[in-house]
Amino acid sequence: DTAVSQTPKYLVTQMGNDKSIKCEQNLGHDTMYWYKQDSKKFLKIMFSYNNKELIINETVPNRFSPKSPDKAHLNLHINSLELGDSAVYFCASSQVAQGEQFFGPGTRLTVL
Amino acid sequence: GQSLEQPSEVTAVEGAIVQMNCTYQTSGFYGLSWYQQHDGGAPTFLSYNALDGLEETGRFSSFLSRSDSYGYLLLQELQMKDSASYFCAVRDPWTGGGNKLTFGTGTQLKVEL
C-alpha cells in the first residue's frame, strides 16, 4: 500500500503554462507539506496544512497556490511557470509536530 | 532563522564506520532529525533526537549535543546500498505549531569496495 502518493511523477511543460501536482496520503496523518528540491539537492519547505488549515507559508511566489480539500489530500497549482521553477517537488505528511515526516516519490518538473 | 551545516561529501570503504556531522544555528530548537535520500528517490526518515545523547537503530546511530548545537549520524558496517545523501533537519518550535523542518545542505556518502 502506498503511503504518500503524488501525480504526475514527471511533468515537462513550456514557460508560461499552468500546471497542478496532486498528493494523497493514506496514513491518517493530519499535517501535509510541499517541499521543493533544487538541482543542488537543497530541500526547502514551501507550505504546510494541518486539518485543511494553512499553517506554514514560506516566501514563495504567489504563482504557487496550495489547496487542501481534506486532510488526506494536498494539491499544488503553479501559474505562469518559469524556468526557475524546474525542480523536484515532494509532498510529505506527518502527525502533528513530529520529527518524522513521510515523503512521496516526488514530481520532477521541467520547464522549457 | 535556522541554518545547518553539513560536509558536502564523505567517502568510506565497505564494512567501515562513518560519522556525518551537522552543526546548526537556530532561534529555537525542538529536535534534530536525519533523513536518507538515494539518487532519484524520496527522503526517508532515519532517526530523531530531542534530548542529548545517542539513539541507536540497528546499524544507524544518531547523537545530539544541544549545548554545542551539534549532532552526528553514525553508520556501522557500511554497505554499498548506504551510498546516498544524508540530511539533518531541525524542527522549529516557532513556526507552524512546531511542524516546520529546516533541512541542512546534505552529505553525499560514497561507499567504495
gemmi code that builds the backbone of each chain (N, CA, C; Angstrom):
import gemmi

chains = {
    "A": [
        ("ASP", (0.839, -1.210, 0.000), (0.000, 0.000, 0.000), (0.862, 1.244, 0.000)),
        ("THR", (0.576, 2.135, -0.918), (1.326, 3.374, -0.997), (0.934, 4.285, 0.149)),
        ("ALA", (1.932, 4.867, 0.844), (1.646, 5.710, 1.993), (1.356, 7.146, 1.539)),
        ("VAL", (2.302, 7.737, 0.786), (2.134, 9.076, 0.237), (2.359, 8.970, -1.273)),
        ("SER", (1.370, 9.338, -2.030), (1.477, 9.235, -3.490), (1.322, 10.605, -4.130)),
        ("GLN", (2.001, 10.769, -5.249), (1.943, 12.025, -5.990), (1.737, 11.721, -7.460)),
        ("THR", (0.997, 12.614, -8.128), (0.860, 12.521, -9.575), (0.930, 13.922, -10.165)),
        ("PRO", (1.600, 14.063, -11.304), (2.340, 13.031, -12.019), (3.747, 12.866, -11.450)),
        ("LYS", (4.461, 11.874, -11.903), (5.851, 11.689, -11.478), (6.794, 12.600, -12.266)),
        ("TYR", (6.464, 12.806, -13.520), (7.244, 13.698, -14.367), (6.294, 14.700, -15.021)),
        ("LEU", (6.768, 15.925, -15.146), (5.964, 16.974, -15.754), (6.907, 17.854, -16.567)),
        ("VAL", (6.704, 17.852, -17.884), (7.514, 18.687, -18.772), (6.563, 19.656, -19.453)),
        ("THR", (6.885, 20.954, -19.375), (5.951, 21.945, -19.878), (6.697, 23.189, -20.350)),
        ("GLN", (5.990, 24.044, -21.034), (6.572, 25.274, -21.556), (6.403, 26.407, -20.555)),
        ("MET", (7.314, 27.361, -20.630), (7.197, 28.583, -19.832), (5.854, 29.224, -20.066)),
        ("GLY", (5.278, 29.739, -18.998), (4.022, 30.456, -19.102), (2.794, 29.594, -18.884)),
        ("ASN", (2.976, 28.265, -18.947), (1.830, 27.372, -18.723), (1.461, 27.302, -17.246)),
        ("ASP", (0.266, 26.759, -16.989), (-0.208, 26.493, -15.631), (-0.286, 24.981, -15.448)),
        ("LYS", (0.186, 24.496, -14.286), (0.153, 23.055, -14.040), (-0.198, 22.781, -12.582)),
        ("SER", (-0.682, 21.557, -12.334), (-1.014, 21.131, -10.979), (-0.363, 19.803, -10.654)),
        ("ILE", (-0.017, 19.637, -9.384), (0.503, 18.375, -8.857), (-0.431, 17.956, -7.728)),
        ("LYS", (-0.753, 16.656, -7.705), (-1.675, 16.167, -6.681), (-0.955, 15.238, -5.706)),
        ("CYS", (-1.408, 15.254, -4.480), (-0.811, 14.422, -3.441), (-1.898, 13.828, -2.572)),
        ("GLU", (-1.710, 12.571, -2.204), (-2.657, 11.888, -1.321), (-1.880, 11.040, -0.329)),
        ("GLN", (-2.333, 11.013, 0.923), (-1.718, 10.133, 1.913), (-2.796, 9.292, 2.582)),
        ("ASN", (-2.442, 8.023, 2.830), (-3.395, 7.105, 3.467), (-2.899, 6.664, 4.843)),
        ("LEU", (-2.097, 7.516, 5.474), (-1.523, 7.203, 6.781), (-2.368, 7.737, 7.935)),
        ("GLY", (-3.407, 8.470, 7.613), (-4.230, 9.059, 8.656), (-3.591, 10.255, 9.330)),
        ("HIS", (-2.559, 10.816, 8.711), (-1.889, 11.990, 9.285), (-2.764, 13.233, 9.134)),
        ("ASP", (-2.511, 14.212, 10.016), (-3.303, 15.431, 9.936), (-2.524, 16.612, 9.386)),
        ("THR", (-1.257, 16.409, 9.060), (-0.433, 17.502, 8.554), (0.241, 17.066, 7.261)),
        ("MET", (0.173, 17.947, 6.249), (0.794, 17.670, 4.954), (1.636, 18.853, 4.525)),
        ("TYR", (2.615, 18.589, 3.664), (3.631, 19.584, 3.305), (3.938, 19.521, 1.804)),
        ("TRP", (4.393, 20.651, 1.285), (5.044, 20.698, -0.015), (6.469, 21.195, 0.173)),
        ("TYR", (7.415, 20.459, -0.434), (8.832, 20.843, -0.441), (9.299, 20.998, -1.876)),
        ("LYS", (10.304, 21.850, -2.062), (10.974, 21.990, -3.352), (12.437, 21.585, -3.166)),
        ("GLN", (12.924, 20.702, -4.042), (14.332, 20.321, -4.011), (14.982, 20.751, -5.324)),
        ("ASP", (15.971, 21.625, -5.213), (16.596, 22.154, -6.418), (17.696, 21.225, -6.928)),
        ("SER", (18.368, 21.681, -7.959), (19.372, 20.839, -8.624), (20.572, 20.546, -7.736)),
        ("LYS", (20.772, 21.352, -6.691), (21.856, 21.101, -5.736), (21.378, 20.279, -4.543)),
        ("LYS", (20.182, 19.740, -4.666), (19.570, 18.871, -3.655), (19.159, 19.616, -2.391)),
        ("PHE", (19.112, 20.938, -2.443), (18.656, 21.667, -1.271), (17.148, 21.524, -1.144)),
        ("LEU", (16.707, 21.056, 0.019), (15.304, 20.735, 0.262), (14.692, 21.831, 1.130)),
        ("LYS", (13.670, 22.490, 0.602), (13.097, 23.633, 1.325), (11.588, 23.523, 1.415)),
        ("ILE", (11.069, 23.790, 2.606), (9.623, 23.762, 2.827), (8.977, 24.919, 2.079)),
        ("MET", (7.815, 24.654, 1.486), (7.048, 25.716, 0.832), (5.774, 26.015, 1.626)),
        ("PHE", (4.983, 24.967, 1.838), (3.689, 25.121, 2.503), (3.441, 23.924, 3.415)),
        ("SER", (2.548, 24.154, 4.404), (2.052, 23.045, 5.199), (0.613, 23.318, 5.589)),
        ("TYR", (-0.176, 22.244, 5.615), (-1.563, 22.306, 6.044), (-1.759, 21.338, 7.205)),
        ("ASN", (-2.531, 21.788, 8.177), (-2.946, 20.932, 9.270), (-4.467, 20.910, 9.297)),
        ("ASN", (-5.056, 19.723, 9.057), (-6.515, 19.624, 9.005), (-7.138, 20.708, 8.113)),
        ("LYS", (-6.616, 20.812, 6.922), (-7.096, 21.728, 5.876), (-6.790, 23.207, 6.148)),
        ("GLU", (-6.074, 23.510, 7.232), (-5.728, 24.893, 7.532), (-4.263, 25.153, 7.202)),
        ("LEU", (-3.989, 26.236, 6.487), (-2.626, 26.587, 6.131), (-1.880, 27.045, 7.370)),
        ("ILE", (-0.775, 26.359, 7.711), (-0.022, 26.705, 8.914), (1.402, 27.148, 8.612)),
        ("ILE", (1.914, 26.806, 7.457), (3.241, 27.265, 7.042), (3.127, 27.784, 5.616)),
        ("ASN", (3.593, 28.995, 5.427), (3.561, 29.622, 4.101), (4.870, 30.384, 3.962)),
        ("GLU", (5.863, 29.718, 3.415), (7.182, 30.328, 3.291), (7.196, 31.362, 2.176)),
        ("THR", (8.333, 32.006, 2.019), (8.449, 33.036, 0.994), (8.483, 32.369, -0.374)),
        ("VAL", (7.309, 32.235, -0.935), (7.131, 31.556, -2.217), (6.351, 32.506, -3.123)),
        ("PRO", (6.715, 32.604, -4.421), (5.939, 33.473, -5.321), (4.460, 33.125, -5.279)),
        ("ASN", (3.604, 34.136, -5.385), (2.175, 33.844, -5.292), (1.635, 33.159, -6.540)),
        ("ARG", (2.515, 32.819, -7.479), (2.110, 31.941, -8.583), (1.864, 30.514, -8.086)),
        ("PHE", (2.377, 30.229, -6.899), (2.203, 28.904, -6.291), (1.012, 28.962, -5.337)),
        ("SER", (0.039, 28.096, -5.548), (-1.124, 28.105, -4.663), (-1.456, 26.678, -4.244)),
        ("PRO", (-1.323, 26.397, -2.959), (-1.707, 25.084, -2.455), (-3.204, 25.048, -2.171)),
        ("LYS", (-3.722, 23.813, -2.151), (-5.114, 23.651, -1.772), (-5.287, 22.287, -1.136)),
        ("SER", (-5.983, 22.268, 0.005), (-6.215, 21.013, 0.715), (-7.706, 20.780, 0.838)),
        ("PRO", (-8.283, 19.941, -0.010), (-9.725, 19.694, 0.050), (-10.139, 18.894, 1.285)),
        ("ASP", (-9.250, 18.068, 1.785), (-9.463, 17.332, 3.030), (-8.091, 16.961, 3.574)),
        ("LYS", (-8.037, 16.385, 4.770), (-6.724, 16.226, 5.397), (-5.886, 15.128, 4.758)),
        ("ALA", (-6.462, 14.357, 3.823), (-5.694, 13.320, 3.133), (-5.147, 13.772, 1.788)),
        ("HIS", (-5.523, 14.969, 1.368), (-5.130, 15.451, 0.049), (-4.550, 16.848, 0.134)),
        ("LEU", (-3.487, 17.056, -0.650), (-2.888, 18.392, -0.757), (-2.403, 18.561, -2.185)),
        ("ASN", (-2.919, 19.580, -2.857), (-2.550, 19.830, -4.242), (-1.732, 21.112, -4.336)),
        ("LEU", (-0.972, 21.199, -5.415), (-0.170, 22.402, -5.656), (-0.407, 22.852, -7.086)),
        ("HIS", (-0.894, 24.090, -7.235), (-1.121, 24.656, -8.556), (-0.094, 25.741, -8.797)),
        ("ILE", (0.490, 25.721, -9.976), (1.513, 26.716, -10.323), (1.092, 27.442, -11.592)),
        ("ASN", (0.969, 28.745, -11.476), (0.610, 29.576, -12.630), (1.852, 30.154, -13.300)),
        ("SER", (1.716, 30.429, -14.585), (2.756, 31.150, -15.337), (4.146, 30.605, -15.044)),
        ("LEU", (4.345, 29.344, -15.327), (5.593, 28.659, -14.991), (6.810, 29.355, -15.586)),
        ("GLU", (7.883, 29.377, -14.789), (9.154, 29.984, -15.180), (10.254, 28.928, -15.172)),
        ("LEU", (11.350, 29.228, -15.868), (12.469, 28.287, -15.940), (12.964, 27.904, -14.542)),
        ("GLY", (12.977, 28.884, -13.637), (13.474, 28.646, -12.293), (12.591, 27.759, -11.447)),
        ("ASP", (11.417, 27.440, -11.946), (10.528, 26.537, -11.214), (10.915, 25.082, -11.425)),
        ("SER", (11.807, 24.826, -12.360), (12.264, 23.458, -12.609), (12.923, 22.920, -11.346)),
        ("ALA", (12.427, 21.786, -10.862), (12.894, 21.200, -9.606), (12.126, 19.907, -9.379)),
        ("VAL", (12.448, 19.252, -8.277), (11.634, 18.124, -7.830), (10.780, 18.609, -6.671)),
        ("TYR", (9.496, 18.371, -6.757), (8.561, 18.792, -5.713), (8.104, 17.546, -4.952)),
        ("PHE", (8.302, 17.615, -3.642), (7.919, 16.495, -2.783), (6.746, 16.892, -1.896)),
        ("CYS", (5.799, 15.991, -1.816), (4.743, 16.081, -0.831), (5.156, 15.217, 0.360)),
        ("ALA", (4.756, 15.596, 1.552), (5.055, 14.809, 2.748), (3.891, 14.923, 3.719)),
        ("SER", (3.859, 13.998, 4.672), (2.839, 14.073, 5.708), (3.434, 13.635, 7.038)),
        ("SER", (2.766, 14.023, 8.113), (3.197, 13.610, 9.447), (2.035, 13.764, 10.414)),
        ("GLN", (2.177, 13.149, 11.562), (1.325, 13.510, 12.676), (1.770, 14.887, 13.143)),
        ("VAL", (0.918, 15.615, 13.785), (1.256, 16.991, 14.137), (2.499, 17.040, 15.013)),
        ("ALA", (3.378, 17.998, 14.695), (4.575, 18.290, 15.476), (5.440, 17.070, 15.780)),
        ("GLN", (5.757, 16.312, 14.749), (6.646, 15.165, 14.891), (7.908, 15.392, 14.054)),
        ("GLY", (9.012, 14.783, 14.507), (10.246, 14.904, 13.741), (10.272, 13.999, 12.529)),
        ("GLU", (9.345, 13.047, 12.451), (9.319, 12.104, 11.340), (8.253, 12.516, 10.338)),
        ("GLN", (8.692, 12.758, 9.129), (7.769, 13.044, 8.039), (7.932, 11.975, 6.969)),
        ("PHE", (6.835, 11.655, 6.306), (6.813, 10.633, 5.267), (6.674, 11.334, 3.913)),
        ("PHE", (7.623, 11.071, 3.030), (7.664, 11.758, 1.754), (7.082, 10.908, 0.636)),
        ("GLY", (6.436, 11.599, -0.298), (6.002, 10.963, -1.524), (7.178, 10.775, -2.465)),
        ("PRO", (6.965, 10.144, -3.611), (8.052, 9.826, -4.537), (8.601, 11.024, -5.303)),
        ("GLY", (7.902, 12.149, -5.238), (8.383, 13.351, -5.911), (7.808, 13.513, -7.309)),
        ("THR", (7.728, 14.762, -7.727), (7.338, 15.122, -9.092), (8.456, 15.960, -9.690)),
        ("ARG", (9.060, 15.446, -10.745), (10.153, 16.188, -11.401), (9.541, 17.108, -12.444)),
        ("LEU", (9.599, 18.401, -12.162), (9.043, 19.414, -13.062), (10.167, 20.024, -13.888)),
        ("THR", (9.994, 19.988, -15.197), (10.950, 20.614, -16.116), (10.211, 21.658, -16.934)),
        ("VAL", (10.684, 22.890, -16.824), (10.072, 23.990, -17.579), (11.019, 24.361, -18.722)),
        ("LEU", (10.513, 24.305, -19.937), (11.354, 24.569, -21.126), (11.129, 25.975, -21.654)),
    ],
    "B": [
        ("GLY", (16.066, 32.816, 12.474), (16.182, 31.895, 11.354), (16.973, 30.662, 11.736)),
        ("GLN", (17.036, 29.751, 10.793), (17.738, 28.493, 11.038), (18.807, 28.317, 9.971)),
        ("SER", (19.982, 27.823, 10.347), (20.958, 27.401, 9.357), (21.647, 26.145, 9.850)),
        ("LEU", (21.884, 25.219, 8.948), (22.504, 23.948, 9.291), (23.650, 23.689, 8.331)),
        ("GLU", (24.767, 23.228, 8.862), (25.927, 22.941, 8.031), (26.293, 21.469, 8.095)),
        ("GLN", (26.554, 20.924, 6.927), (26.995, 19.537, 6.827), (28.142, 19.480, 5.820)),
        ("PRO", (29.098, 18.559, 6.013), (30.128, 18.386, 4.985), (29.460, 17.923, 3.700)),
        ("SER", (29.987, 18.366, 2.577), (29.298, 18.077, 1.314), (29.468, 16.624, 0.874)),
        ("GLU", (30.600, 16.021, 1.203), (30.867, 14.683, 0.702), (31.743, 13.903, 1.672)),
        ("VAL", (31.453, 12.622, 1.802), (32.262, 11.718, 2.612), (32.411, 10.420, 1.830)),
        ("THR", (33.621, 9.879, 1.817), (33.867, 8.595, 1.159), (34.395, 7.607, 2.175)),
        ("ALA", (33.882, 6.373, 2.143), (34.316, 5.348, 3.090), (34.289, 3.993, 2.400)),
        ("VAL", (34.943, 3.025, 3.041), (35.069, 1.684, 2.477), (33.987, 0.776, 3.046)),
        ("GLU", (33.524, -0.132, 2.246), (32.538, -1.118, 2.684), (33.019, -1.823, 3.956)),
        ("GLY", (32.118, -1.953, 4.921), (32.454, -2.593, 6.179), (32.966, -1.640, 7.245)),
        ("ALA", (33.302, -0.423, 6.857), (33.845, 0.552, 7.795), (32.729, 1.266, 8.560)),
        ("ILE", (33.147, 2.196, 9.421), (32.226, 3.053, 10.172), (32.421, 4.482, 9.678)),
        ("VAL", (31.318, 5.218, 9.507), (31.428, 6.597, 9.065), (30.553, 7.489, 9.942)),
        ("GLN", (31.067, 8.675, 10.214), (30.329, 9.655, 11.008), (30.079, 10.892, 10.152)),
        ("MET", (28.826, 11.336, 10.107), (28.471, 12.540, 9.350), (27.944, 13.580, 10.318)),
        ("ASN", (28.576, 14.743, 10.295), (28.291, 15.778, 11.283), (27.277, 16.801, 10.801)),
        ("CYS", (26.662, 17.458, 11.766), (25.703, 18.514, 11.484), (25.796, 19.556, 12.589)),
        ("THR", (26.083, 20.789, 12.228), (26.058, 21.876, 13.203), (24.954, 22.838, 12.805)),
        ("TYR", (24.302, 23.388, 13.804), (23.150, 24.234, 13.493), (23.162, 25.512, 14.317)),
        ("GLN", (22.565, 26.536, 13.739), (22.307, 27.796, 14.433), (20.834, 28.081, 14.266)),
        ("THR", (20.128, 28.141, 15.379), (18.679, 28.286, 15.299), (18.181, 29.278, 16.337)),
        ("SER", (17.043, 29.858, 16.033), (16.398, 30.751, 17.004), (15.543, 29.971, 17.971)),
        ("GLY", (15.318, 28.719, 17.701), (14.557, 27.836, 18.573), (14.839, 26.410, 18.143)),
        ("PHE", (14.643, 25.471, 19.028), (15.026, 24.095, 18.713), (14.132, 23.125, 19.458)),
        ("TYR", (13.520, 22.201, 18.682), (12.751, 21.124, 19.292), (13.496, 19.807, 19.194)),
        ("GLY", (14.214, 19.608, 18.083), (14.895, 18.340, 17.895), (15.571, 18.276, 16.556)),
        ("LEU", (16.417, 17.251, 16.396), (17.194, 17.057, 15.177), (16.821, 15.727, 14.537)),
        ("SER", (16.441, 15.782, 13.264), (16.097, 14.578, 12.506), (17.162, 14.289, 11.468)),
        ("TRP", (17.222, 13.023, 11.057), (18.108, 12.605, 9.973), (17.296, 11.867, 8.921)),
        ("TYR", (17.603, 12.184, 7.643), (16.925, 11.563, 6.524), (17.969, 11.059, 5.530)),
        ("GLN", (17.614, 9.965, 4.857), (18.446, 9.383, 3.811), (17.727, 9.565, 2.478)),
        ("GLN", (18.479, 9.899, 1.444), (17.883, 10.022, 0.117), (18.821, 9.422, -0.925)),
        ("HIS", (18.355, 8.371, -1.588), (19.091, 7.815, -2.710), (18.802, 8.644, -3.952)),
        ("ASP", (19.744, 8.620, -4.906), (19.569, 9.358, -6.154), (18.261, 8.965, -6.816)),
        ("GLY", (17.455, 9.956, -7.150), (16.190, 9.700, -7.813), (15.068, 9.280, -6.879)),
        ("GLY", (15.381, 9.180, -5.588), (14.375, 8.727, -4.628), (13.887, 9.833, -3.717)),
        ("ALA", (13.048, 9.451, -2.781), (12.491, 10.394, -1.815), (13.273, 10.323, -0.508)),
        ("PRO", (13.319, 11.411, 0.241), (13.914, 11.352, 1.580), (13.139, 10.371, 2.449)),
        ("THR", (13.881, 9.560, 3.201), (13.250, 8.640, 4.149), (13.840, 8.878, 5.535)),
        ("PHE", (12.972, 8.837, 6.512), (13.327, 9.149, 7.895), (14.237, 8.065, 8.472)),
        ("LEU", (15.280, 8.509, 9.179), (16.186, 7.573, 9.842), (16.065, 7.653, 11.369)),
        ("SER", (16.136, 8.883, 11.907), (16.135, 8.991, 13.365), (15.788, 10.414, 13.791)),
        ("TYR", (15.475, 10.541, 15.089), (15.124, 11.841, 15.654), (15.670, 11.911, 17.078)),
        ("ASN", (16.363, 13.004, 17.386), (16.868, 13.250, 18.741), (16.260, 14.539, 19.266)),
        ("ALA", (15.549, 14.436, 20.370), (15.049, 15.635, 21.032), (15.914, 15.989, 22.243)),
        ("LEU", (16.548, 14.975, 22.816), (17.372, 15.167, 24.006), (18.815, 14.797, 23.712)),
        ("ASP", (19.726, 15.272, 24.540), (21.139, 14.946, 24.384), (21.347, 13.446, 24.492)),
        ("GLY", (22.312, 12.961, 23.731), (22.680, 11.569, 23.859), (22.611, 10.832, 22.547)),
        ("LEU", (22.752, 9.536, 22.651), (22.849, 8.660, 21.484), (21.585, 7.819, 21.338)),
        ("GLU", (21.044, 7.780, 20.115), (19.919, 6.913, 19.781), (20.410, 5.883, 18.775)),
        ("GLU", (20.117, 4.614, 19.025), (20.616, 3.570, 18.139), (19.458, 2.808, 17.504)),
        ("THR", (19.574, 2.606, 16.176), (18.595, 1.793, 15.458), (19.364, 0.928, 14.476)),
        ("GLY", (19.643, -0.293, 14.875), (20.376, -1.195, 14.002), (21.772, -0.671, 13.731)),
        ("ARG", (22.121, -0.547, 12.452), (23.466, -0.076, 12.089), (23.593, 1.445, 12.189)),
        ("PHE", (22.468, 2.120, 12.395), (22.459, 3.584, 12.436), (22.368, 4.069, 13.880)),
        ("SER", (23.166, 5.097, 14.201), (23.078, 5.769, 15.497), (23.096, 7.264, 15.244)),
        ("SER", (22.366, 8.005, 16.078), (22.382, 9.458, 15.953), (22.642, 10.064, 17.320)),
        ("PHE", (23.448, 11.104, 17.319), (23.874, 11.750, 18.556), (23.502, 13.216, 18.522)),
        ("LEU", (23.155, 13.756, 19.680), (22.826, 15.179, 19.784), (23.476, 15.781, 21.022)),
        ("SER", (24.061, 16.973, 20.844), (24.507, 17.797, 21.959), (23.855, 19.161, 21.793)),
        ("ARG", (22.854, 19.453, 22.589), (22.126, 20.712, 22.453), (23.003, 21.895, 22.881)),
        ("SER", (23.860, 21.674, 23.859), (24.719, 22.776, 24.317), (25.737, 23.170, 23.250)),
        ("ASP", (26.125, 22.227, 22.417), (27.107, 22.509, 21.348), (26.426, 22.772, 20.008)),
        ("SER", (25.097, 22.682, 19.948), (24.348, 22.823, 18.687), (24.943, 21.922, 17.618)),
        ("TYR", (25.061, 20.664, 17.964), (25.815, 19.712, 17.129), (25.196, 18.331, 17.223)),
        ("GLY", (25.207, 17.662, 16.108), (24.753, 16.283, 16.085), (25.507, 15.515, 15.031)),
        ("TYR", (25.428, 14.208, 15.106), (26.022, 13.401, 14.046), (25.231, 12.129, 13.838)),
        ("LEU", (25.398, 11.582, 12.648), (24.825, 10.282, 12.281), (25.983, 9.324, 12.086)),
        ("LEU", (25.902, 8.184, 12.732), (26.956, 7.177, 12.654), (26.412, 5.943, 11.948)),
        ("LEU", (27.109, 5.510, 10.909), (26.708, 4.295, 10.195), (27.802, 3.247, 10.374)),
        ("GLN", (27.420, 2.086, 10.837), (28.377, 0.999, 11.043), (28.210, -0.064, 9.970)),
        ("GLU", (29.263, -0.869, 9.812), (29.236, -1.990, 8.851), (28.692, -1.509, 7.509)),
        ("LEU", (29.352, -0.496, 6.971), (28.874, 0.128, 5.744), (28.655, -0.879, 4.627)),
        ("GLN", (27.571, -0.645, 3.903), (27.241, -1.464, 2.741), (27.133, -0.553, 1.518)),
        ("MET", (27.278, -1.135, 0.348), (27.214, -0.345, -0.886), (25.885, 0.399, -0.972)),
        ("LYS", (24.820, -0.219, -0.487), (23.482, 0.388, -0.578), (23.344, 1.626, 0.316)),
        ("ASP", (24.329, 1.866, 1.193), (24.295, 3.063, 2.033), (24.736, 4.305, 1.262)),
        ("SER", (25.260, 4.129, 0.067), (25.629, 5.284, -0.764), (24.372, 6.092, -1.061)),
        ("ALA", (24.355, 7.315, -0.574), (23.156, 8.160, -0.657), (23.514, 9.527, -0.090)),
        ("SER", (22.544, 10.430, -0.127), (22.680, 11.724, 0.555), (22.003, 11.630, 1.911)),
        ("TYR", (22.623, 12.260, 2.902), (22.087, 12.242, 4.263), (21.874, 13.683, 4.718)),
        ("PHE", (20.655, 13.961, 5.157), (20.279, 15.311, 5.551), (19.937, 15.348, 7.035)),
        ("CYS", (20.455, 16.360, 7.719), (19.945, 16.647, 9.054), (18.872, 17.732, 8.909)),
        ("ALA", (17.975, 17.772, 9.870), (16.888, 18.749, 9.817), (16.496, 19.138, 11.227)),
        ("VAL", (16.278, 20.433, 11.423), (15.895, 20.944, 12.735), (14.408, 21.256, 12.748)),
        ("ARG", (13.765, 20.854, 13.833), (12.343, 21.190, 13.980), (12.234, 22.522, 14.707)),
        ("ASP", (11.508, 23.440, 14.081), (11.404, 24.821, 14.545), (10.168, 24.971, 15.426)),
        ("PRO", (10.346, 25.339, 16.702), (9.167, 25.449, 17.572), (8.305, 26.676, 17.313)),
        ("TRP", (8.840, 27.657, 16.555), (8.133, 28.924, 16.418), (7.294, 29.030, 15.165)),
        ("THR", (7.350, 28.049, 14.299), (6.661, 28.140, 13.015), (5.767, 26.938, 12.799)),
        ("GLY", (4.532, 27.208, 12.430), (3.630, 26.132, 12.047), (3.339, 25.159, 13.164)),
        ("GLY", (3.297, 25.647, 14.370), (2.983, 24.777, 15.504), (4.023, 23.709, 15.747)),
        ("GLY", (5.265, 23.983, 15.371), (6.328, 23.016, 15.588), (6.443, 21.991, 14.481)),
        ("ASN", (5.756, 22.216, 13.374), (5.775, 21.263, 12.272), (6.852, 21.551, 11.241)),
        ("LYS", (7.476, 22.720, 11.289), (8.412, 23.082, 10.245), (9.767, 22.416, 10.445)),
        ("LEU", (10.246, 21.743, 9.405), (11.603, 21.202, 9.380), (12.454, 22.054, 8.448)),
        ("THR", (13.619, 22.474, 8.947), (14.602, 23.143, 8.098), (15.737, 22.170, 7.860)),
        ("PHE", (16.016, 21.897, 6.605), (16.998, 20.879, 6.242), (18.378, 21.479, 6.024)),
        ("GLY", (19.398, 20.673, 6.347), (20.762, 21.039, 6.023), (21.034, 20.800, 4.548)),
        ("THR", (22.248, 21.124, 4.149), (22.632, 21.032, 2.742), (22.922, 19.601, 2.299)),
        ("GLY", (23.031, 18.694, 3.264), (23.203, 17.288, 2.918), (24.642, 16.857, 2.738)),
        ("THR", (24.926, 15.611, 3.101), (26.235, 14.996, 2.891), (26.063, 13.832, 1.932)),
        ("GLN", (26.824, 13.855, 0.843), (26.802, 12.759, -0.119), (27.791, 11.704, 0.364)),
        ("LEU", (27.287, 10.527, 0.733), (28.136, 9.428, 1.175), (28.394, 8.476, 0.013)),
        ("LYS", (29.661, 8.219, -0.246), (30.046, 7.242, -1.265), (30.740, 6.088, -0.572)),
        ("VAL", (30.211, 4.896, -0.771), (30.808, 3.696, -0.202), (31.535, 2.951, -1.310)),
        ("GLU", (32.816, 2.680, -1.069), (33.641, 2.008, -2.063), (34.020, 0.606, -1.597)),
        ("LEU", (34.354, -0.238, -2.566), (34.769, -1.602, -2.235), (36.158, -1.618, -1.623)),
    ],
}
model = gemmi.Model(1)
for chain_id, residues in chains.items():
    chain = gemmi.Chain(chain_id)
    for i, (resn, *xyz) in enumerate(residues, 1):
        res = gemmi.Residue()
        res.name, res.seqid = resn, gemmi.SeqId(i, " ")
        for name, pos in zip(("N", "CA", "C"), xyz):
            atom = gemmi.Atom()
            atom.name, atom.element = name, gemmi.Element(name[0])
            atom.pos, atom.b_iso = gemmi.Position(*pos), 0.0
            res.add_atom(atom)
        chain.add_residue(res)
    model.add_chain(chain)
structure = gemmi.Structure()
structure.add_model(model)
structure.setup_entities()
